[in-house]
Amino acid sequence: MEMGGTPLLKQSVNFMNNAIRNIAIIAHVDHGKTTLVDAMLRQSGIFRSNQEVVERVMDSNELERERGITILAKNTALFYRDIRINIVDTPGHSDFGGEVERALRMVDGVLLLVDASEGPLPQTRYVLQKALQAKLPPIVVLNKIDRSDARPAAVLDEIYSLFIDLDATEDQLDFPVLYTNAKTGVAHRQWGESSGDDARDLTFLFDAILNTIPPPAGDPQKTLQVQVTNLDYSDYLGRIAIARVFEGTLHCGDQVGIAKLGGSLQTTRISKLFTFRGLERDEAETVCAGDIVAIAGVEGIQIGETLTDPENPAPLEPLLIDEPTLAMIFTVNSSPLSGRDGHSVTSRDLRDRLQKELLTNVSIRVENTDTPEAFRVLGRGELQLAILIETMRREGYELMVGKPEIVVRSENGRRLEPLEMLVIDCPESFIGIVMETLGARRGELTQMINHGSGRVRMEFRIPSRGLIGLRGQLLTETRGTALIHSILAGWTDYVGEMASRATGAVVADRGGMTTAFALWNLQERGVMFVAPGTEVYEGMIVGDNSREADMDVNVTKEKKQTNMRASTADEAIRLIPHRELSLEQAIEYIAEDEYVEVTPKSLRLRKKVLDAKKRPRRWQQIRASAETPA
């Protein structure tokens, strides 16, 4: 169809691809994003009737399934009324905010999921703020309406207050609200109308997406602009770029330019194109403006770079990611037991693996140190770095990591450190101990809300340093009942020294195998980290001392046997079960002069200086720290 000899398509300045919707599902951790995507995929007919599909099908990463959280943003697509709905499932934990930021670059609207009982939490604020800044229209979904403590009316008021607090426009405040039970796959238009609206599936949700989320803008006749937001790898195709086509049309076999982040232009030829359908990828010959695609034949491309016309390049603005706030030292394993479990143990192995991580993780930074065997890795939080370490150990790497430290920066002669907004939800009976714990960590109470259910929600502003080791301490002191969430709230003046671990370490003074007799004699002095029959070495931490000084001990001592002792005397030994530390707990526990030794089979704590005669005593370090002016 033409008008005056010119195709209508070329005249349209703001072409809309009406057959596509691009949407991201955003929420706080554990509010049901991945479960809702499961239900949407099932009801769209993506899976065969006889196909076996596991729960939380989008959490394909092994660590995601173990921990029950989403770590990596992922793409899928379904069809509803002949319209392709591209869905990006995003992480809910604040440490993986970099995944959320680049996911929002790919979409034209968001589905904000909020637990009908818990209401908006710190990550809800974070992801919503990013969505509003990007001017993405929202659909609000109150999930888990089947909970006995659901309070949808009050939660909806809290959501409106959050929108207003984040300076939402009038158009953004005019959002549709749906009430869902993601587990059963049901969506209602109004609360309590399960019989009135006869909702038996997610039809109302699908309709809201089509009616609220605009079709993607972009002109297929303009200069090609395709921005890479994620990377994948295939043994057959090499590096695969996950990207959105913002302008133009891309064909399989096209010669294109890669606009590098440094400003240069690299040419390449597209070998394969794919679109998404459920968990599968369909090969395509052509993709147009507005679609989310996978592209092969782009070796060397990085996240944030643009595929464009090599003759007339038009690169897009690179992705802007919040700066990291936490740093850890990663170094090669130099313990006497190194090399027994892993196959990647050299500094070259460690360097190559960290460089590989930089290709797909935009919120990670790696810096060199004074020694070629150690690297300073910067990230968004303890969990993000712990996930990286756990992934590496499962891949066969051996390494040691130091105590997390916050990133400090200077502005106009001021020394600044990151500040967090911390939300703690706990029973009323633990308010006192929570306040005392946060006070010692320079936390400032800003708000306390009592919902009348016996639990209290407290909001604090606290330096990021105060969060190191906080989770384990609070869970112990509240008997596992506290819910703890935090998010970066900005930067503040450095508040000076802060209380660190109050106890010393029990350190092995020689190598060998631990004995029940030795541990039995020591267990009154502190909490043991090792069981009988564990191989140890000099300088290895085997327990937590009840006093602030370190204690060097012999944990390999055997009971002397004489014919004066009865053979049944050993039965009197009753050992208290040792404390098995997880990776996160070990990272939280260690002091500045200690390492966590990580291998595929073991986690060990050790002193940086193994020889006791050369090692500074902890009481000297404590005294020196106390005498150092803030």
Residue pairs with C-beta under 8 A, 6 or more apart in sequence:
1 7
1 8
2 8
3 11
9 15
9 219
9 220
9 221
10 221
12 219
13 219
14 217
14 219
15 217
15 218
15 219
15 220
15 221
15 289
16 214
16 215
16 216
16 217
16 290
17 215
17 216
17 218
17 288
17 289
17 290
17 291
18 83
18 215
19 82
19 83
19 84
19 215
20 83
20 84
20 85
20 86
20 215
20 216
20 290
20 291
21 83
21 84
21 85
21 86
21 108
21 109
21 209
21 210
21 213
21 215
21 216
22 86
22 88
22 106
22 107
22 108
22 109
22 213
22 216
22 244
22 290
22 292
23 85
23 86
23 87
23 88
23 107
23 108
23 109
23 110
23 111
23 209
23 213
24 87
24 88
24 90
24 100
24 103
24 104
24 106
24 107
24 109
24 110
24 111
24 131
24 136
25 33
25 36
25 37
25 87
25 88
25 89
25 90
25 110
25 111
25 113
26 33
26 90
26 100
26 104
26 110
26 111
26 112
26 113
26 127
26 128
26 131
27 33
27 92
27 112
27 113
27 114
27 123
27 124
27 127
27 143
28 92
28 114
28 115
28 118
28 120
28 121
28 122
28 123
28 124
28 127
28 485
29 69
29 91
29 92
29 93
29 123
29 485
30 68
30 69
30 92
30 115
31 92
31 113
31 114
31 115
31 118
31 124
31 143
31 144
32 113
32 115
32 143
32 144
32 182
33 70
33 89
33 90
33 92
33 113
34 56
34 58
34 59
34 70
34 89
35 55
35 56
35 182
35 183
36 113
36 141
36 143
36 180
36 182
37 57
37 58
37 76
37 87
37 89
38 53
38 55
38 56
38 57
38 58
38 182
39 182
39 183
39 184
39 185
39 202
40 78
40 87
40 202
40 205
40 206
41 47
41 57
41 76
41 78
41 278
41 279
42 53
42 185
43 185
43 201
43 202
44 78
44 79
44 80
44 85
44 206
45 79
46 78
46 79
46 277
46 278
46 279
47 53
47 278
56 64
56 65
56 68
57 279
58 70
58 74
58 76
58 89
59 65
59 69
59 70
60 74
61 71
61 72
62 394
63 71
63 387
63 390
63 391
64 70
64 71
64 72
69 91
69 92
69 93
70 89
70 90
70 91
70 92
70 93
70 96
71 91
71 93
71 96
71 99
71 387
72 91
72 96
72 99
73 88
73 89
73 90
73 91
73 99
73 100
73 102
73 103
73 230
74 88
74 89
75 86
75 87
75 88
75 106
75 230
75 242
75 276
75 292
76 86
76 87
76 89
76 276
76 278
76 279
77 84
77 85
77 86
77 87
77 275
77 276
77 277
77 278
77 292
78 84
78 85
78 87
78 277
78 278
79 85
79 277
80 206
80 209
80 210
81 206
81 210
83 210
84 275
84 291
85 206
85 209
86 106
86 107
86 276
86 291
86 292
88 103
88 106
88 107
88 292
90 99
90 100
90 103
90 127
91 97
91 99
91 100
92 123
92 127
93 123
93 383
94 122
94 123
94 126
94 380
94 381
94 485
94 486
94 487
94 488
95 379
95 380
95 381
95 382
95 383
95 384
95 387
96 363
96 380
96 384
97 126
97 322
97 363
97 380
97 488
98 321
98 322
98 361
98 362
98 363
98 380
99 363
100 126
100 127
100 130
101 130
101 319
101 320
101 321
101 322
102 229
102 230
102 303
102 304
102 319
102 321
102 362
103 229
104 110
104 130
104 131
104 134
104 136
105 134
105 227
105 229
105 244
105 319
106 229
106 244
106 292
107 136
108 136
108 137
108 213
108 214
108 215
108 216
108 217
109 136
109 137
109 138
109 139
109 209
109 212
109 213
109 214
110 127
110 131
110 136
110 137
110 138
110 139
111 138
111 139
111 141
111 209
112 124
112 127
112 128
112 131
112 138
112 139
112 140
112 141
112 159
113 141
113 143
114 120
114 124
114 140
114 141
114 142
114 143
114 155
114 159
115 142
115 143
115 144
115 147
115 155
116 142
116 143
116 144
116 145
116 147
116 150
116 151
116 152
116 155
116 179
117 144
117 147
117 149
117 150
117 151
117 155
118 425
119 151
119 154
119 155
119 158
119 159
120 128
120 155
120 158
120 159
120 162
121 423
121 485
122 421
122 422
122 423
122 485
122 486
122 487
123 485
123 487
124 162
125 162
125 166
125 421
125 487
126 487
126 488
128 138
128 162
128 163
128 166
129 166
131 138
132 138
132 163
132 166
132 167
132 168
132 172
135 172
137 171
137 172
137 175
137 212
137 213
137 214
138 172
138 175
139 175
139 176
139 178
139 205
139 208
139 209
139 212
139 213
140 156
140 159
140 175
140 176
140 177
140 178
141 177
141 178
141 179
141 180
141 187
141 205
142 152
142 155
142 156
142 177
142 178
142 179
142 180
142 191
143 180
143 181
143 182
144 150
144 181
144 182
145 152
145 179
145 180
145 181
145 188
145 191
146 181
146 183
146 184
149 453
151 451
152 179
152 191
153 191
154 451
156 177
160 173
163 172
163 173
163 175
164 173
175 212
176 208
176 211
176 212
178 187
178 188
178 189
178 204
178 205
178 208
179 187
179 188
179 189
179 190
179 191
180 186
180 187
180 188
180 202
180 205
185 201
185 202
186 194
186 199
186 200
186 201
186 202
187 199
187 201
187 202
187 203
187 204
187 205
188 194
188 197
188 199
188 204
189 197
189 199
189 204
190 196
190 197
193 199
197 204
215 290
216 289
216 290
216 291
217 289
217 290
218 245
218 246
218 247
218 248
218 288
218 289
218 290
219 247
219 248
219 289
220 247
220 248
220 249
220 288
220 289
221 248
221 249
222 247
222 248
222 289
223 247
223 248
223 308
223 309
223 312
223 314
224 245
224 247
224 248
224 249
224 250
224 256
224 307
224 308
224 309
224 314
225 245
225 246
225 247
225 248
225 306
225 307
225 308
225 314
225 315
225 316
226 243
226 244
226 245
226 246
226 248
226 250
226 256
226 293
226 295
226 306
226 307
226 308
227 243
227 244
227 246
227 304
227 305
227 306
227 307
227 316
227 319
228 241
228 242
228 243
228 298
228 301
228 302
228 303
228 304
228 305
228 306
228 307
229 242
229 243
229 244
229 303
229 304
229 319
230 241
230 242
230 243
230 303
230 360
231 239
231 240
231 241
231 242
231 301
231 302
231 303
231 359
231 360
232 239
232 240
232 241
232 242
232 294
233 239
233 240
234 240
234 296
237 271
237 272
237 296
237 297
238 296
238 297
238 299
239 296
239 298
239 299
239 300
239 301
240 274
240 294
240 295
240 296
240 298
241 294
241 295
241 298
241 301
241 307
242 292
242 293
242 294
243 292
243 293
243 294
243 295
243 307
244 290
244 291
244 292
244 293
245 287
245 288
245 289
245 290
245 291
245 292
245 293
246 289
246 316
247 289
247 314
248 289
248 309
249 286
249 287
249 288
249 289
250 256
250 270
250 273
250 286
250 287
250 288
250 293
250 295
250 307
251 270
251 273
251 285
251 286
252 270
252 271
252 272
252 273
252 284
252 285
252 286
253 269
253 270
253 271
254 269
254 270
255 267
255 268
255 269
255 310
256 267
256 268
256 269
256 270
256 307
256 308
256 309
256 310
257 265
257 266
257 267
257 268
257 307
257 308
257 309
257 310
257 313
258 265
258 266
258 267
258 268
258 298
258 300
258 301
258 305
258 306
258 307
259 265
259 305
259 306
259 307
259 308
259 313
259 315
259 316
260 266
260 302
260 305
261 302
261 304
261 305
261 318
265 310
265 313
266 300
267 310
268 297
268 298
268 299
268 300
268 301
269 297
270 295
270 296
270 297
270 298
271 296
271 297
272 283
272 295
272 296
272 297
273 283
273 284
273 285
273 286
273 287
273 293
273 294
273 295
273 296
274 281
274 282
274 283
274 284
274 293
274 294
274 295
274 296
275 281
275 282
275 284
275 287
275 291
275 292
275 293
275 294
276 282
276 292
276 293
276 294
281 294
284 293
287 293
295 307
298 307
301 307
302 359
303 319
303 359
303 360
303 362
304 318
304 319
304 362
305 315
305 318
306 314
306 315
306 316
308 314
308 315
319 362
321 362
321 363
322 363
322 380
322 488
323 407
324 363
324 364
324 365
324 378
324 379
324 380
324 407
325 380
325 381
325 406
325 407
325 418
325 464
325 488
326 378
326 379
326 380
326 381
326 382
326 385
326 404
326 405
326 406
326 407
326 464
327 376
327 377
327 378
327 379
327 404
327 405
327 406
327 407
328 376
328 377
328 379
328 385
328 401
328 402
328 403
328 404
328 405
328 587
329 369
329 374
329 375
329 376
329 377
329 401
329 402
330 350
330 354
330 374
330 375
330 376
330 377
330 389
330 399
330 400
330 401
331 350
331 371
331 373
331 374
331 375
331 399
331 400
331 401
331 402
331 595
332 338
332 345
332 346
332 347
332 350
332 373
332 374
332 398
332 399
332 400
333 339
333 342
333 345
333 398
333 399
333 400
333 597
333 598
333 599
334 373
334 400
335 400
335 537
335 540
335 597
335 604
335 606
335 610
336 511
336 537
336 538
336 610
337 535
337 537
337 597
337 599
337 602
337 604
338 345
338 398
338 597
338 599
339 345
339 398
340 599
341 398
341 599
341 600
341 601
341 602
342 393
342 396
342 397
342 398
342 599
342 600
343 396
344 350
344 353
344 395
344 396
344 397
344 398
345 397
345 398
347 372
347 373
349 397
350 375
350 397
350 399
351 375
353 392
353 395
353 397
354 366
354 375
354 377
355 366
357 364
357 366
357 388
358 364
358 365
358 366
361 388
363 379
363 380
363 384
364 377
364 378
364 379
364 384
364 388
365 377
365 378
365 379
366 375
366 376
366 377
366 378
367 375
367 376
367 377
367 378
368 375
368 376
369 375
369 376
377 385
377 388
378 407
379 385
379 388
380 488
382 404
382 467
382 468
382 584
382 587
382 588
383 584
385 401
385 404
385 587
386 583
386 584
386 587
389 399
389 401
389 583
389 587
389 598
390 583
392 399
392 598
393 399
393 598
393 599
393 600
394 600
396 600
397 598
397 600
398 597
398 598
398 599
398 600
399 598
400 595
400 596
400 597
400 598
400 606
401 587
401 595
401 596
401 598
402 590
402 592
402 594
402 595
402 608
403 468
403 587
403 590
403 591
403 592
403 594
404 468
404 587
406 417
406 418
406 463
406 464
406 465
407 417
407 418
408 415
408 416
408 417
408 494
409 415
409 416
409 491
410 416
414 493
415 493
415 494
416 491
416 492
416 493
416 494
417 463
417 464
417 465
417 491
417 492
417 493
417 494
417 495
418 463
418 464
418 488
418 490
418 491
418 492
419 461
419 462
419 463
419 464
419 488
419 489
419 490
419 491
419 492
420 461
420 462
420 463
420 464
420 466
420 467
420 486
420 487
420 488
420 489
421 459
421 460
421 461
421 486
421 487
421 488
421 489
422 438
422 443
422 459
422 460
422 461
422 462
422 467
422 484
422 485
422 486
423 457
423 458
423 459
423 460
423 484
423 485
423 486
424 434
424 438
424 457
424 458
424 460
424 474
424 482
424 483
424 484
425 455
425 456
425 457
425 458
425 482
425 483
426 434
426 455
426 456
426 458
426 474
426 478
426 481
426 482
426 483
427 454
427 455
427 456
427 478
427 481
428 450
428 454
428 455
428 456
430 477
430 478
430 481
430 482
431 456
431 458
433 477
433 478
434 458
434 474
434 477
434 478
434 482
435 445
435 458
437 470
437 473
437 474
437 477
438 445
438 460
438 462
438 466
440 499
441 462
441 463
441 465
441 466
441 467
441 470
441 498
441 499
442 462
442 463
442 466
442 495
442 498
443 460
443 461
443 462
443 466
444 460
444 461
444 462
445 458
445 459
445 460
446 459
446 460
446 461
447 458
447 459
448 456
448 457
448 458
448 459
449 456
449 457
449 458
450 456
450 457
451 457
461 489
462 486
463 492
463 495
463 498
464 488
465 498
466 498
467 486
468 588
469 501
469 588
469 589
470 484
471 484
471 584
471 588
472 584
472 585
472 588
472 589
474 482
474 484
475 482
475 484
496 630
497 625
497 628
497 630
500 591
500 592
501 589
501 591
502 548
503 526
503 544
503 545
503 546
503 547
503 548
504 544
504 545
504 547
504 548
504 549
504 550
504 551
504 618
505 541
505 543
505 544
505 545
505 550
505 551
505 591
505 594
505 605
505 607
505 618
506 522
506 525
506 526
506 528
506 541
506 542
506 543
506 544
506 545
506 550
506 551
506 553
507 539
507 540
507 541
507 542
507 550
507 551
507 552
507 553
507 607
507 612
508 536
508 537
508 538
508 539
508 540
508 541
508 542
508 552
508 553
508 554
508 555
508 556
509 538
509 552
509 553
509 554
509 612
510 538
510 554
510 556
511 535
511 536
511 537
511 538
511 556
512 535
512 536
512 556
513 533
513 534
513 535
513 536
513 556
514 530
514 531
514 532
514 533
514 534
514 535
514 536
514 542
514 555
514 556
515 532
515 555
515 556
515 557
515 558
515 559
516 532
516 570
516 573
516 575
517 557
517 558
517 559
517 570
517 573
518 553
518 554
518 555
518 556
518 557
518 558
519 528
519 530
519 531
519 532
519 555
519 575
519 578
520 573
520 574
520 575
521 557
522 528
522 543
522 553
522 555
523 575
523 576
525 543
525 545
525 546
525 551
525 553
526 543
526 544
526 545
526 546
526 551
527 543
527 544
527 578
527 579
528 542
528 543
528 576
528 578
528 579
529 541
529 542
529 543
529 544
529 578
529 579
529 580
529 581
529 605
530 536
530 542
530 543
530 555
530 578
531 578
532 575
536 542
536 555
536 556
537 606
537 610
538 610
538 611
538 612
539 606
539 607
539 609
539 610
539 611
539 612
539 615
540 604
540 605
540 606
540 607
540 610
541 594
541 604
541 605
541 606
541 607
542 553
542 555
544 579
544 589
545 551
548 618
548 619
548 622
549 617
549 618
549 619
550 617
550 618
552 612
559 570
581 589
581 603
581 605
582 603
583 596
583 598
583 603
586 596
586 603
586 605
587 596
589 605
590 596
590 605
591 618
592 621
593 607
593 608
593 609
593 615
593 616
593 618
593 621
594 605
594 606
594 607
594 608
595 605
595 606
595 607
595 608
596 603
596 604
596 605
597 603
597 604
597 605
597 606
607 615
609 615
609 616
